[in-house]
């Protein structure tokens, strides 16, 4: 009803993907590095930021910005051309992104 009244709504499923991406990449770094490597490259000590960490944060931020821009443009353009509500488009995208292939060992 809000969308029909002209209110632009972007669902949490679309708006919060940056937080999910950031968290996932933080976990990946913790799993990919040995405890010693993580301590050396990812931990800020005495206010000194390791270069690896600074570079990693920039890459994560760029990934989040790129993904957010692409998703926004997809939702916005599809709404403009086909009239499908942005909420429904967000649901459609989430349903396409969320399924994971079966895990096999």
SULJOQUI-V681285 format. One record per pair of residues at least 12 apart in sequence whose C-alpha atoms are under 7 Angstrom apart, sorted by the first residue. I is the first residue (numbers start at 1). J is the second residue. D is the distance in Angstrom with one decimal. If there is no record, write none. Layout:
BEGIN
i:I j:J d:D
i:I j:J d:D
END
This chain:
BEGIN
i:9 j:86 d:6.6
i:9 j:87 d:6.7
i:10 j:86 d:6.5
i:10 j:87 d:6.4
i:11 j:87 d:6.0
i:11 j:90 d:6.6
i:13 j:90 d:6.8
i:13 j:94 d:6.9
i:14 j:90 d:6.1
i:18 j:64 d:5.2
i:21 j:64 d:6.8
i:22 j:60 d:6.5
i:41 j:53 d:5.9
i:75 j:89 d:6.0
i:75 j:90 d:7.0
END
